[in-house]
Amino acid sequence: MNATTGSAVGASCPYCHFPIKPGVEVTTCDACHAAHHVECWTENGGCAVTGCPQQAGVTADAPTQPLPQGAAAYAAAAAPTGAPAWASAPPPAPAGAGRRNGPHWGVIVALVALVLVLAVAAGYFALAPGDDDSGKQASATVAGTTSTAGSDPSTAPSSSPSGDAAAGTTDTGPTATDDSRAAEKQRVADELVEIMADSAEGRSANIRAGRTGNFGPALTKRTAVLRRLQGLHGADAAQESAIRTFEYAISESRKSVIRRRDDPSVRTVRTSNDEHATENKQLFCQKWKSSGMADLTGAACNPDAI
């Protein structure tokens, strides 16, 4: 089932979801005709299209006849035929279903509005100034002060609210939401520091594999780092962009390890996957700094080390 990409160029591999590039070997499913990277087909143990008879894990009793052209056609063939007789229109509502039972809400709303108007009027007359001193005292009470102008402070009501409470506490400082967001950004940045350290070990293993021909440790490291990045999400857009760039770089590095393992002729040369990985590692290190994660952790990012 191995073939040169041909018409599969540009299509997304159902397993890793990365586009298939020219010159890359693919495996095409006999049932649904979906093209996979060769290494993705091998790692998944078969087709990665959901519902395909050759999907990894499907038992031998599953239907084995070929699917119609494309997975979408397979889904269409599996769809139920026909629809309930009432599908074109819902059943009629029972008689009287639109009538509202209970109190007359219009009357209640009008009564509430009337009560509010009366309360406002009563408050206005209660606070109306009889002379300058009483007017000042009323203003001071509304503003939430503990003493009144033109009167003995000892006569001020003891139940007068504090200034902050009467004013609505407009200056509260950082909120719990801000603190939570900052803590999440710090957590993500700290985890990325650990992932970069693991990636550096994978790079060292890859270099050793070029001399020894043992690519197992390098592939294991690259796969573990890729899985961690796929499961990590940023606390903001800048962190998310940096993580996805790093993820793509490691994915290309992993593909390069597989190519060098399977093809001795490229074992000591720099592949196109290596070029893509290097470019995106450099871009990730730029985003590491611009997103503020370098300042949060005090850690530097070296694209030649990860």
URSULSUL-V217326 format. One line per field, one symbol per residue. ss: DSSP state (H for helix, E for strand, L for the rest). Layout:
ss = ???
//
This chain:
ss = LEEELHHHLLLELLLLLLELLLLLEEEELLLLLLEEEHHHHHHHLLELLLLLLLELLLLLLLLLLLLLLLHHHHHHHHLLLLLLLLLLLLLLLLLLLLLLLLLLHHHHHHHHHHHHHHHHHHHHHHHLLLLHHHHHHHHHHHHLLLLLLLLLHHHLLLLLLLHHHHLLLLLLLLLHHHHHHHHHHHHHHHHHHHHHHHHHHHHHHHHHHHHHLLLHHHHHHHHHHHHHHHLLLLLLHHHHHHHHHHHHHHHHHHHHHHHHHHLHHHLLLLLHHHHHHHHHHHHHHHHHHHLLHHHHHLLLLLLLLL
//
